[in-house]
Amino acid sequence: MAIFIIIVLMLITIFTYLIILGSNMSKSDYEKQIEDEEQMENIKK
């Protein structure tokens, strides 16, 4: 039973990672530039 739970959690983790990775890859260069600028502003605070 514990092995089943571990496998399910690993699958959820992998799919979540792929969703985040995929959404990041589909951003245009302009969107990436805006995001970088926003992150730099937050770091300076």
N, C-alpha and C positions, 0 to 999 in steps of 0.2 A: 504493500500500500504506500509506503514512504517513497519507494522508487518511482511509482506512478506520479506522485505529487511533484517530485523533483523534475521529472521529464516534462510535465505540463508547465512548470515555472520556467524551465529553460526555453521551451518553445515560445512562451509569451515574451521572454526577454529578447530572443532572437528576432521575432516579428516586430517588436517595438523598435529595436535598433535599426532594422531595415526600413521601417516607416520614416524614422527620423533622418536616416541617411538619404533616402529617396527624395524627401521633401527639400533637403538641403541642396541636392544636385540639380533640382529643377529650377532653382532661382536664377534670375538673369544677373548679369554683371552689375547692373544698376542697383538691384535689390541687395546684392552682397555689399556694395559700396555703402549704401545707406545703413545697413546693419552694422558694418564696421565702424562707421562714424558714431552711431548711437552707443556702441560698446565703449568707444574711446571716451565719449562724454561721461559715461557712468564710471569709468575707471578714474577719471580726473577728480570726481567728487569725493 
